[in-house]
Amino acid sequence: MAFLLNFNYQNNLNCDYRTFRSNNGKIFYRNLGKKVFRSYKQIKMNNHKINQDSIENKDWINSILNSETSKDSPFKEDLRKIGNNLLKITKLPSKKDESWRFTKLDRLFNMNFSANTSRMELEIPKQNFFENSFARCVFMNGNFVEELSYKNEKNDSFFLGKFSDLDNKKKKKIIEISGKGESGINGGFFSILNMAGLNEIAVLYIPENMEISGPIQIIFAQSNSEEICINHKLIILCEKNSKAEIFQQHLGSKDSKFFDNSATNILVEEKSKINYFLINQTPEKSSCFNSIHADLKKQSDFKIFSFSMGGFLSRVSLGIDLNGIESNCEVEGVSVVKNSQISDLHSRISHNYPSCKSSQLQKNLISENGHAIFAGKIQVHNGASETESSQLCKSLILSPQSRVDSMPILEINNENVKCTHGSTVSDLDEDQLFLF
């Protein structure tokens, strides 16, 4: 992993808004022009006409919605009803949509999902336990596994578990942040599908002034041999002046076939410092989508590290709102793409207040027929003066059949800023192979 985070490039092309392809060891690119990448928060919905695409794919959607889920939370049932109603008027993504034009969804839409079974291979999450975990929460096939979960009891206000087990005071605050951004109703088709087919709501609640020394693990694992769809929702609330390191892990048994469609809301309150790791280790016959929104308050510090290594199709839709003076975010990601895998990262970082800083570095390692996609947007809004922001995507192509589409984007509506962005791509010649 250290190599992936530190590999260097030679013979790089520094380009913006281009598509890169490898053909017989050579790199070609084409200019996409100044076409602005449309935010997927801007969803047009017709409340009077049912979308025809949804009707044509009703069997695929119904195979997800007909799966059995527990009914222990009225709030969860309300979300499912809202999601079901919105699906009727929400267009399925296709190559006609700017944010989906490079992502092939055919194989995903050809999956025919069945109801979840009770089969659980508990050794899968056990193999990924940390010895020094402060707390651990495990979900298997969409169900909470209490026997594998663990919570340090040093602070009664700390909570990690199911939403239905929260006290009413905490539930009220969690509900307020549950539908925002990319993981809410404005996040597009798959975040709405997550609501409609919701299996369970996991909650991490870190109280004010609490500094957690060990890592917190939240594990979503699957073990079914039949095709299933799991819709997790995770809500993380970090109150003022808190500090923690959080690992969200997506796993599966070797031969399992599933679509892991997760949505995560994160609120980082004033002066809190959070390190958040998103790890995708799903098997090759499965697919993993993560819709994530983070809301950062005054003088908060949020670092997110994403590692994508699994699944025939994976996508991260990330939205970060800097909603407080002197808030800071760092986004780092590594995608290892091989065989015929597709790894897609779409991100939006919005500077809404003055004196905020953000940085993003994405590294892609693509071999064989792999395909990596990066679309990162940085927005600097009116009033967000003294912004500092940088964005860079680096891609290393190891095969003539490999492909990467890279689109770094800046939208600046303020003069007093320091912003940079770019994209580099390289393949290896014979003189460089000794590095491996």
N, C-alpha and C positions, 0 to 999 in steps of 0.2 A: 504493500500500500504506500510505503514511503516513496517508492519509485514513481507511482502514479501521480503523487502530489508534487513531484519535483522534476519531471522530465522536461528537457529543453528542446528547442526547435532550431533547425537550420533550414535555409532556403525558404523562409516563411513568406507568405503573401499577407499583407496587411490590408484588409478590405472591409467595407461595410455593405450591408444589404445585398449579399451575394449568395448564390448557391454553388457549393463546391462539389466536384465529382472526381473520382479517380478513374482513369481510363488508360490501361497499359502502363501503369506506373507514373503517368503524367497527371497534373492537376489542371482542371479547367474551371472557369467561373464565369458567371454571367451577371450583369448588373440588373438589379430589380428596380432601379430607379428610386424615386423619392416617395414611393407609396407608403403611407403611414400605416403601421400595423394596428389594426382595429382592436381596441380593448374588448375582451370578452365579458366585461362588466356591462357593456352596452347591448343588451338583448332586446330585440323588438318582438313583442308578443301581441297577438291578435286575440282579444277576449271574446270574439264573436264567431270565430271560425276554427274548427278543429284542424290541426296541421295534418296534411295528407301524408307526409313522411312517417309520422307516428302511427297512422292507420296501417300503412304498408308494412311496418315492422312490429305490428302489435303482438305477433307470436313470440318474438324475441323479448319484448318488454314484459309480456305477460308471464313468460317463464321465470322472470326475476321476481315479479310482484306476487306471484302465486306461492312462493316459498313460505313455509311456516316460520313465524317469529313469535317470541314470547310477548305477552301483553301486560307487563308489570308496571308500565309507566304511561299515564295519560298524556304526558308531554310528547313521548315518542309516537303515540298514536296520532296526535295532532299533526306532528311533522309528516307522518306518512300520508295523511289525508291531503295536506297542502301539496306535497310532492306529487301525488296522484293527479290532482287537479291541474297542476302546472305542466305535467307531462303531456296532457292533451293539447296544449297550445304551444309546446316548445319543439322547435325543429331539431331533428337529428343532425349531428355534425356530418359534413361531407367535404369533398375537395373544393366545393364552391365557397366555403367559408375560409377567410384569410388565415385564421388560427389553426385550421386543420388541413390545409391544402397539401402539406408534405407527409401527413400521417395516414398510413393505410389502415383502415378499420375493418376491412373485409373479413379477416380471420376471426376477429372478435364478434362481429355480427353473425357469423356462422355458428357460433356456439349455441347449443340448446340446453338451457339450464334445468336441473331437476331440484326437487326439494332437498334441503340439507338432511344428512343422516347423522346418527349419533356416533359414528365411528370416530375415534380420537386416538391418534398416535402421540401420546404425551411425551415421548422421548424427543420429538422434534423441537419443542420449545426448551426442554431441559438442556439440550446440547448448547444452547445459546445463553444460559444464565451466567451472570457475572457473580463472582464470589463476594465482591464488596458492595453489592446493591443495597441502597438505602431502602428502596421499595420496588415491588414488581407487580405488574398486572398482566394476566395472560388470558387471551381469548382464543378459543379453538373452534373452527368452523362457525364463527359468529357467536359462540356462547362463552360466557364468562366461566373460567375454570378456577374456582376458589381454592382448590387444594394446591395449585401451583403458584398462587398469588401470595404476596407477602408485603406487609407494611410495618415499618419501624414505628413503634408506639411512643416515641419521645415527645410528640406534640399532638394533642387531641384535635387541633384545628386542621392539621394536615390530612388530606383525603386522596385516595387513589382507588377507584373502583367503578361500580355501576352508578349511573345517574339516579336510579330509583332508590339507592341506599343513602343518598344525601339528605341532610336535614333541610327543612323548608327555607331557611334563611339563605343557605348556599345555593339551593335550587333557583331561587329568584335571580341571583346575580349571574348564574350560569346561563339561564335562559336569555338574558339581555345580550349576550355576546354570541349566541349560538348560530345566528343566521347571517353573519356579516361576510362581505367580500366574496372571494373565489369559492369558499366552501358553503355559501348560502344560496338564496334563490336567484341572485344575480351572477352566479358562477357558471352558468351554462348547463347544458344537457346532463352531464354526468354528476354534477353536484345536486341537481334536482332529482336525478335517478337515485342517488344516495338517500335522499329524504324519503322518496316513495317506497323504497325497498328496505328501509332501515332495520337492521338486525339488533343493534345494541348501541347505547351511548356510554362511552367511557369518559371519566372525569378525573383530571388531576388538579387539585386545589392546594396551592402553596400559600400559607398565611403570611401576613405582614411581618417583616423583620426576621424571617426564617432563612438561614443559610444552610443548605444541605450539602454535606461533605461527600457522600457517595452518589453514584449514578442511579437514576430512576429509569426502570425498564418498562416499556409498554409493548407487549408482543402480540401480534396478530398472526396466527398460524392456521393452516389448512391441511387436511389429510385425506380428503375424499378422492376416490378414483373416478367417480362420475362428475360431470361438469356441474359446478354450482357457482352462484354469484353471492358474494358476501359484501354487505354495505355497513361498514363501521363508521361511527362518528366519534371523534375525540375532541374534547374541549379542555383546554389548559388555561388556568387562571393563576397568574403570578402576582400576588399583591405587592404593595409598596415595599421597596428595599429588601426584596427577597433575592435569593441566589440559588441556582440549581443547574444540573446537567441532566438532560432528558434524552433517552434513546427510544425511538419509535421504530420497531423492527417488523418486517413483513416476510414470513417464511412459509414453506410448504414442503410436504414429502415429495420425493423424487418423481413419482408418477402421477401426482395429483393434478387435476385439471380444474381451474377455477378462475373467476374474474374477481379480483380484490379491488373494490371501488370505495375508497376511503375519503373522508372529509375531516379536516382538522381546523379548529378555531383556536387561536392563541392570543391572550391578552397579557401584555407585559406592562405592569403599572410603574409609576414613578420610581426612578433610581434602582430598578431591578436589573439583574444581570443573568441572562439565560443562555446556555449553550444547548442547542437542539440538534440531534442527529437523526436523519431519516435514512433508513437502510432497507433496500429492496433486494432480497435474496430469494425471490420466488422461483419455482422450477420452470423449465423451458416450455412446458405445455400450458402455462398459465399466463395471466395478464394482470398488471398492477397499476391502478390509477390513484394518484393522491392529489386532492384539491385542498390547498392550505392557505389560510389567511392569518396574518399576524398584525396586531394593533399595538403600536409602541407609544408609550406615553413619555412625559417629560424626563429627560436625562436617563432614559432606560438604554440598556445595551443588549442587543439580540444577535446571536451568531447562529447561523444554520449551516449544517454540513450535510449534503445529500450524497449517498453512494448508491448507484444503480448498477446492478450486476445480473439481474434475473428477469425471467419472463420473456415470451416472444414479443410482447408489446408492453411498454411501460411509459407512463406520462406523469409528470409533476406540473400542476398548475399552481403557481405560487404568487401570492399577492402580499405585499408588505406596505403598510401605511405608517409613515413617520408622523405621528399625531401629537408631538410635544417638542418643545424647544430643547435642543442639544441631545436629541435621541440619536441612536447610532445602530446601524445594522451591517453585518458582514455575511455575505452569501458565498459559500464555496461548494463546488460539486464535482464529482468524478463519475463518468459513465463509461463502463467497459462493455462494448457491444461486439458480439461475434455471431457466427452462423448467419441466420436471417433475422436477427433481433432488430427491433426498432426501439430506440430510447429517445424520448421527447421531453424537453424541459421548456416550459413557457413561464416567464416571470414578469412581474410588474412591481417596481419599487417607486412609491409615490412620496415625494417630499412636500408635506403640507404645512410645515412650520419652519421658522428661521433656524439657522445654525445647526443643521442636522448633517450627518455624514452617512454615506453608504458606500459599499464596495461589493463587487461581484466578480468571481473568477470561476469559470466553468472549464473543465478539462475532459475531453473525449478521446477515448482510445478505441479505434474501430478496426476490426479485422474481418476477413472473409466477406460475406454478403451483408454485414451489419450496416445499419443506417442510424445516425445520430442527428437530432434536431435541436437547435437552440434558438429561441426567440425571447430576447430579454429587453424589456422596456424600462427606462428610467424617466420619471415625470418630475419636473420641478415646477410647482404651481406658483401663481401670483402670491407674493407675500413671503415666500420661502427663500429669503435672502441669505447670503453667506452659506449657501449649500456647497458641500464638497461630495463629489460622487465619481466613482470610476467603475468601468465594466469591461471585461475582457473574456473572450471565449477562445480557447486553444484546442485544436484538434489534431490528432496524429493518426494518419491513415496507413494501415499495414497491409492492405491488399488492393489489387487493381479493381476489385468489385465493390470495395467499401465506398460509403457515401456519407457526406455530412452537409446539412443545410444550416447556415448560421446567419442570424439576423439581429445584431445589436442595434438598439434604437434609443435615441434621446429626444425628449420633448421638453424644451426649456421655455418657460414664460417669465423669466426673471434675468436681469443683467448681471447682478452681483453674485456670480456662481463660479465654481471650478469643477468642470465636468469633462471626463474623457470616456471614450468607448472604442472598441475595436474587435477584430477577429483575426486569428492567424490559423493557417492550416499547413500541414506538411506531411510528406510521405518519407519513407526511409530509402536511401540508396545503399548500395552494397558496402560503402565505406562506413556506414553508420550501424550496421548490423551487429558489430562487436559489442554494442551497448547492452545487448540482451544475453 
